[in-house]
Amino acid sequence: MSDSLFDKLYYYSLLQTAELVQSCPASESHHHAYPGGLIAHILESCANALRFRKSKILPVGASPEVASRKSDLYTYAVFAAALLHDVAKPLTDQVVTVHDRKGRALYDWKPAYAPISSDRSAAYIRVAFRPNRNYAHHQNSALIYLNRILLEDGYRWLQEDQDVYGEFLAAFAENPGGPIHELMTRGDQLSVARALGARNVSQFASQRPLWMKIRTAVRLLISSGELSLNRPGASGWVTDQGLWLLSKRGVDAIREQLTKEGHGGIPTDNRRMFDIMAEGGLLDLNDARKAVWRCRVRSDDWAPDTTFTMLRFPLDVIWDDPDAVPFHDGTVLVESGESGNDAENDIPPVQDCPDAAADSRAGPEPVPQAPQTIDFPDTKSSLVNLFFRDVDGQAPARTGSGNGKTSPESGCGQRFLKWMEEGINRNRLEFNTAKSVIHILDQGVFVVSPLGFKKFAQEQDMDWNDVQKGFQSLRINLKNHKDENWFKVRVEGKKISLLTGWIIPREHLALDADVQVNRKLTLVVQDMDRTG
C-alpha cells in the first residue's frame, strides 16, 4: 500500500487500538499473560493475518481484474478485523481500576465510553480478571469499537462494497465464517502458538518443557469452563485435598488443547502423559505410587454408585489465589485397592526422584517486566508461579558411614559405572543415537535421567532409585552452577528437543579412544563444577 494510505487509515487505527487496551494482558494464565501482552498479541495477530492475506486471492473465485480492483479494500478489511478481534477484552474479561499518583483508586475504567488518556488525574491502572467471565463476550462485543478503531473515511470505504462488508461482518457473526474470518483466525492462532512455544513454529520455539505447557493448558481448560467442575456429570471436583480430574476425560482434553495450540510431540500413550505430569510436580500420587486414584463422589443431591478413576492436582498448581478456588460442597472418597491398570498407570515415585525436582527448578520462561503504567493485584504479581512449583532441589545427603567404608549403595553405583563402561566399549549399549540413554559429550558421558538408571535397574532386577542414589554417593559427577546434579542438552535434528541428565567425566570411565562425541547434542548450561 502507499505511504499516504497507511498514514491516513492504518496508523490511526493502530493508535486507537493501543488507547483501548493500554497495558492490559491478553490472558490471565495462558498466552501473552503479562503487562502489555494484549497489544502485543493484537499486533502480532494483525501482522500474521496480513501476511496470510498476501497469498490469498479475494474475493474467492474472482477474475484477476476484480481481485486487483478490490485488493486494497480486502487488505483493509482483514486489518480491521484482526484489530477488533480481541480489543474488547478489557471491557468484558477484566476489571481495570484507575489510580491517581497517590495510589488512590479513582474508578473502574469503561473503555467503551471514554479514553483513559483524557483523565489527567489518572496515573496507573490495576487489572484483575473477572472470575466468571464468558469467553465468547469479548468477540461478540468487538463491533462496539468499530467507529473507535476506524476513521469515518475507512468505515465508509468498507461499506461501499457490500460484498466485502458482508464478509467483514460475517467474521463477527454468532456462527462466524468466510475468508476474512479465516485469515483473522489464522493470524490469531499463530500468535498464540508462538507465545506458547509451539514446536511447529521453530523460529519462535520455546525451551519450556512439556509439563509446563500441560499446566498452562489445564489452567485454561478449567478457567474457560471446558472442563466443568463440582456438578453431576462434571469433569472434576475440588476439595481441600486438590483438584480431582477424571483421568481419561482430563488427559484427552489436555492433549486436544495442546494440539490445537500447535504443540508437537504430544504423547498418545496416557502412561507417558501421567509420567510427564508427575515428574513436573503437577500430580499427587496415591499410596501405590500411581497417578490414578479410584474414588467415589458424594454431594447432597448426587451420590452415584459407580467409582471414578481420577488424577489429583495440588490446588496451587491450578490456582494462584487461594480465595479463587471453587470448592465442591460434597466429598471425594478414595477407594482402597487397585487404582486402574498397573501397566497403564504405574509411574516413577516422583518424591524420591531428583530429576523431577530438576525439571521443576529449571526455572520459568523469561517474563517481560511490567511497565510502570500497570500494577497487578498481589495474587497475580508473580507470573513465575504460573510455570513451576517450588521443589526442594538440595542434593540428597551423602550415604555411607564416616569411617571411609563403602556403603552398599555406593557399590551399586560402581556396578552402574562398570555396566556403562563395558556396554560402550563392547557395543552392548546403544549410545549417541536418538533412542539411546547414553551420549558422549566433550564434557563427559551424559546419562539421560531417569531412563539410564531405569535401564540398568531392569537388567539387574533392582530399584532404579537405589541405583541413582548409589551412583550419586560416589560424588564423581559434574554439578551445574546451581550446585545441582542435572544438566540439559539440546538435541539438534528434524525437531529440536531437550534431554535432562547427569554428566560423568571421562576419566572415571576407561573408554576406548575411538568412542566419538555426539555433535548433535549441545550443553544448555555451561557453568559446572566437580563434586566432592
Salt bridges, closest charged atoms under 4 A:
GLU28 OE1 - ARG133 NH2 2.96
GLU28 OE2 - LYS380 NZ 2.80
GLU44 OE1 - HIS32 NE2 2.93
ASP86 OD2 - HIS41 NE2 2.93
ASP86 OD1 - HIS85 NE2 3.66
ASP86 OD1 - HIS138 NE2 2.91
ASP93 OD2 - HIS138 ND1 3.88
ASP100 OD2 - ARG104 NE 2.79
GLU152 OE2 - ARG156 NH2 2.51
ASP153 OD2 - LYS8 NZ 3.65
ASP153 OD1 - ARG156 NH1 3.23
ASP161 OD2 - LYS70 NZ 3.10
GLU182 OE1 - LYS56 NZ 3.63
ASP188 OD1 - HIS41 NE2 2.73
ASP188 OD1 - HIS85 NE2 3.71
ASP252 OD2 - LYS248 NZ 2.74
ASP252 OD1 - ARG255 NH1 3.18
GLU261 OE2 - HIS30 NE2 2.47
GLU261 OE1 - HIS263 NE2 3.04
ASP269 OD2 - ARG271 NH2 2.92
ASP275 OD2 - ARG272 NH1 2.34
ASP284 OD2 - ARG312 NE 3.19
ASP316 OD1 - ARG389 NE 3.66
ASP320 OD1 - ARG219 NH2 3.09
ASP329 OD1 - HIS328 ND1 3.58
GLU335 OE2 - ARG296 NE 3.28
GLU338 OE1 - LYS290 NZ 3.06
ASP342 OD1 - LYS290 NZ 1.85
ASP352 OD2 - ARG289 NH2 3.51
ASP359 OD1 - LYS488 NZ 3.23
GLU365 OE1 - ARG208 NE 3.13
ASP375 OD2 - ARG126 NH1 2.82
GLU421 OE2 - LYS418 NZ 3.65
GLU422 OE1 - ARG428 NH1 3.82
ASP442 OD2 - ARG519 NH1 2.75
ASP483 OD1 - LYS479 NZ 3.66
GLU484 OE2 - ARG361 NE 3.18
GLU507 OE2 - ARG530 NH1 2.84
